[in-house]
Amino acid sequence: MKKLSLRTRVLTGAVVTAAVAGAFGVVSANAAAPAAAPAAAVKADAANKNLTHSTHLTIEAATKAARATLDAAEKENQRVSVAVVDRNGNTVVTLRGDGAGPQSYESAVKKAYTAVSWNAPTSELVKRLENAPTLKDIPGTLFLGGGAPVTTKGAPIAGIGVAGAPSGDLDEKFARAGVAALGR
């Protein structure tokens, strides 16, 4: 095998570096450009069958939902925490109401995650435990009333979880107030 000269190696390295930097710049520019909202919550890309597009709440919408949820609880003198997660279960917004218990924060996140994962209110999911008791063993989930999915065209795009009220029914009532604030 012939050894390349120093000049050839330097030029080859510069070309490779420029190509990588150029590709990164293109990817960065494309990633920063806002994408048009798809018609459905999850839609296949017709041009590339290996990709799907999904709809997510904006930070403004997630904050609006969380605030409406907390306001509904405060009107009934309940001290709760609220979490809004995206379609993938990642926390977007959390609000811990004044006087909410320390356990409520994590519980709210888990309820929101559970609701979006199964596209169902967590009170309904509690009923499913009778037939499938091991569901509760899935990491990150919490099968107690207080979580509600946010949907578009029947597909989940977010979850709202509430914890801290004296019952899961109240927690879920407040979570539904957040969903309603989004017009869903």
C-alpha positions in Angstrom: 0.0 0.0 0.0 1.4 3.4 -1.0 1.7 6.0 1.7 0.0 9.3 0.9 2.1 12.5 1.0 1.5 15.0 3.8 0.0 17.4 1.3 -2.5 14.8 0.1 -3.5 13.9 3.6 -4.0 17.6 4.6 -6.0 18.3 1.5 -8.1 15.2 2.0 -8.7 16.1 5.6 -9.8 19.6 4.7 -12.2 18.3 2.0 -13.8 15.9 4.5 -14.0 18.5 7.2 -15.7 21.0 4.8 -18.1 18.3 3.6 -19.1 17.4 7.2 -19.4 21.1 8.3 -21.5 21.9 5.2 -23.8 18.9 5.8 -24.1 20.0 9.5 -25.0 23.5 8.4 -27.7 22.2 6.1 -29.1 20.0 8.8 -29.0 22.8 11.3 -30.7 25.2 9.0 -33.4 22.6 8.2 -33.9 21.7 11.8 -34.4 25.4 12.7 -37.0 26.1 10.0 -40.5 25.6 11.3 -42.4 22.7 9.8 -45.9 22.9 8.6 -48.3 21.2 10.9 -49.5 17.8 9.5 -53.1 17.2 8.9 -53.1 14.3 11.4 -51.3 13.7 14.7 -49.1 11.0 13.1 -48.8 10.9 9.4 -46.6 8.8 7.1 -44.3 10.7 4.7 -45.4 9.7 1.2 -42.0 10.5 -0.3 -40.1 8.4 2.3 -41.9 5.4 3.8 -39.3 5.2 6.5 -40.4 8.5 8.2 -43.4 9.7 10.0 -44.3 13.2 11.2 -46.0 13.8 14.5 -47.8 16.8 16.0 -46.7 18.2 19.3 -48.0 21.0 21.5 -46.1 24.3 21.4 -44.6 25.5 24.7 -47.3 28.2 24.7 -50.1 25.7 24.4 -48.7 23.4 27.0 -48.3 26.3 29.4 -51.9 27.5 28.7 -53.2 24.0 29.5 -51.1 23.7 32.6 -52.2 27.1 33.8 -55.9 26.3 33.1 -55.5 23.1 35.0 -54.0 24.8 38.0 -56.6 27.5 38.0 -59.4 24.9 38.0 -57.8 23.3 41.1 -57.3 26.6 42.8 -61.0 27.5 42.3 -61.8 24.5 44.4 -59.1 25.2 47.0 -57.0 22.2 46.0 -53.2 22.3 46.1 -51.9 20.2 43.2 -49.1 19.8 40.8 -49.6 19.7 37.0 -47.5 18.2 34.3 -47.8 18.3 30.6 -45.8 15.8 28.5 -45.4 15.6 24.8 -46.4 12.6 22.6 -43.1 10.9 23.5 -43.7 11.3 27.2 -41.1 14.1 27.6 -42.0 16.7 30.2 -42.8 20.0 28.5 -44.3 22.0 31.5 -44.7 21.4 35.2 -46.4 23.7 37.7 -46.3 23.0 41.4 -49.2 24.9 43.0 -48.7 26.7 46.3 -48.9 24.2 49.1 -48.9 21.1 46.9 -47.4 18.0 48.6 -43.8 16.9 47.7 -45.1 13.6 46.1 -47.5 15.4 43.8 -44.8 16.7 41.3 -43.5 13.2 40.3 -47.0 11.7 40.4 -48.3 14.3 38.0 -45.6 13.6 35.5 -46.2 9.8 35.7 -50.0 10.3 35.3 -49.4 12.5 32.2 -47.0 9.9 30.8 -49.4 7.1 31.4 -52.4 9.0 29.8 -50.5 9.8 26.6 -48.9 6.3 26.4 -52.3 4.6 26.3 -54.4 7.5 24.9 -56.8 7.1 27.7 -57.7 8.8 31.0 -55.8 7.1 33.8 -59.1 6.4 35.6 -60.0 4.1 32.7 -56.6 2.5 32.8 -57.0 1.6 36.4 -59.9 -0.6 35.4 -57.7 -2.4 32.9 -55.5 -3.6 35.8 -58.1 -6.1 36.7 -57.4 -8.1 33.5 -53.7 -7.1 33.1 -52.3 -6.5 36.6 -48.7 -6.3 35.4 -49.4 -3.1 33.4 -48.6 -1.2 36.6 -45.0 -2.6 36.5 -44.1 -0.6 33.4 -41.5 2.0 34.4 -42.6 5.6 34.6 -46.3 4.8 34.7 -48.8 5.5 37.5 -52.3 3.9 37.3 -54.3 6.3 39.4 -57.0 8.8 38.3 -55.6 12.2 37.4 -54.2 11.8 33.8 -55.9 12.9 30.6 -54.7 12.6 27.0 -54.7 15.5 24.6 -55.7 14.3 21.1 -55.9 15.4 17.5 -58.0 13.4 15.2 -58.1 10.6 17.8 -54.3 10.3 18.1 -52.5 11.4 21.3 -50.3 14.4 21.1 -49.8 15.1 24.8 -50.8 14.1 28.3 -51.8 16.2 31.3 -51.3 14.8 34.7 -52.5 16.2 38.1 -51.7 15.0 41.6 -52.4 16.3 45.0 -56.2 16.6 45.4 -57.8 14.2 47.8 -59.0 11.9 45.0 -58.0 10.8 41.6 -61.5 11.9 40.4 -60.7 15.5 41.3 -57.2 15.3 39.9 -58.7 14.0 36.6 -61.4 16.7 36.6 -58.7 19.4 36.7 -56.7 17.6 34.0 -59.8 17.7 31.7 -60.0 21.4 32.3 -56.5 21.7 30.8 -57.5 19.6 27.8 -60.7 21.8 27.4 -58.5 25.0 27.5 -56.9 23.7 24.3 -60.3 23.2 22.6 -59.8 19.4 22.6 
